[in-house]
Amino acid sequence: MLSEVQQYPYLFERAQIRLEQARKLVKNNRFSNNHFVELSEGNYMFTPWIGQRGLRTFSILFRNKEIQNRLNLLSASLKGYSYFIRSRLSLPVFQRELVAVLQEPISLEKLVNPKDVLPIDKYDYLLPTDLLIKQYVQNMLDLNEIRELFG
């Protein structure tokens, strides 16, 4: 819809104006090829267009202190399907570093906070924490999805 030029006559005038603004934003920032929009210096909107498992995986990565330091990350908050990121790095450098981080071997099981893993099934409370974490990583996270995002 955002990459189309089709007009929708059933939309109210304000909605048509907003749709046109959104289309210009997408076109000017090449959203189809790039998932980042620089909002201001050091402030970026990152819209990865992936599923919940991928979004959850990014949240876990962005909370890791080592990755935060590497990306000079000041904050990363998920609102809807977009992350709003503050970093000391310029956008091109931030993107390169993020790709470099994703290309390295990552053990999600080591990054998951046990407090994030809630018992889901009837007898989960009987399982050891490391097994619950392993189950969480397999069922709720997807590192391959986010790696594919950057080629």
N, C-alpha and C positions, 0 to 999 in steps of 0.2 A: 504494500500500500504506500509506503514512504518513497519507494523508488519509481512509482507510477506517475503518470501525468493526468490520469483520469479524474474528472470532477464528479462529486457525489451531490446531485441536486437536492437530495432529501436532508442534507446537513444544514443546520442553522448558519447564518452568515458568520458568526463568531467562530464556529467550529471549522468552517471552510478557511477562514483566515489562519486559524491555529494549525490546520493541516498543511497549509502552504508554508508557514513558518517552519514547521517540523521537516518538511521536504527540503527546504533550503539548508537547514542545519545538517541534514543527512548528506546532501550533495556537497556542501562546502567542506565537510569534515571526512568525506569518503568513508562513511560508516560501513559500507559493504566490504571495504578492504581493510579498514582500521577500526579497532574497537575502542579507541581512545579519543577523547575530545579535551583539548586544553581549555579549561575555564578561565584560568588566570595563571600567572607564573607560579609554578609549584602545586597547582590544583588541577586535578584531572578527573574526568568522568570516564569510567571504564565499564563498557556494556558488552560483555562477552557473548551474549546470545547462546547460552548453553543451559542445560537442565539444572535441576536442584542439586544433584550430586556434584556437578562441577562447581556450582556456586559455593556449596558447603566446603569443597576442597580448597577453593581460593581463600575462604574465610580462615581456615586452619593454617594455611601457608602465611597469610598476612598477619596472623597473631604470633607467629614464631619470631622470637627475638633475633635470632641469627639472620633470618630472611629480612626482617625489618631493618636491621643494620645495613645489610647489603644493598637494600633498595632505598636507604635513607628515608624510610617511611615514618612520617609523623602521625598519620592516621589513615585508616581505610574502613569506611563504614558502608554497609550494604543497605541501600534503600530501593525497594522494589527489585528490579533486575540489574541495577547499576551500582557499581562501587564508586564512592566519592573518595578520592585519594589525595593526600597531601604528602609531598616528598620534597626533599632538598635537591633532587636531581632534575635536570631538564627532561622533558618528555621523551626525546629520542634516547637519551642515556638510560632513563627508567625502563623503557621498553626493551632495550638491549640487555640490561641486567635481569629483567624478569624472564626473558627467553633463556638466558644463561642459567638462571636458577632452575628453570623447568627442565633443562637438558641434563642436569646433574642427577645422579641417583638420589631419590628421596624415599625415606621410610616414613610413610604416613602414620604407621603405628607408633613411632617415637614422637610424632608431633601432636597426636591427639591427647587432649586433656581428659583424664578419667572422669572428671565431673561432667563432661559433655556426653558421656555414654550412659544413657538411661536404660534400665531394664525394660525390654519390650515384651518379651514372651513370658509365659506363666512362671517358668522356673529359672529365668535369667538371674535372679538374685542369688541363686546357688552357685553360679559359675564364677571362676576367678576373673579378676578385672582384666588381665591380659587377654583372656579369651573373648571377653565382651568387646574389648577394643578391636581385636582382630575381626570380629563379626561386624562391628560398626564400620570399619574401613572397607570391608568387602561389600557391604550392603548399602552404605550411605554415602560413600565417597567415590570419585572417579578421576584419578590422576591422568589417565590416558586421554580423556575427553578434553582436558585443558591443554595437554601437550599438543593435541591435534589442532587446536585453535591457532597455534602459532607455527604450524607447518612442521 
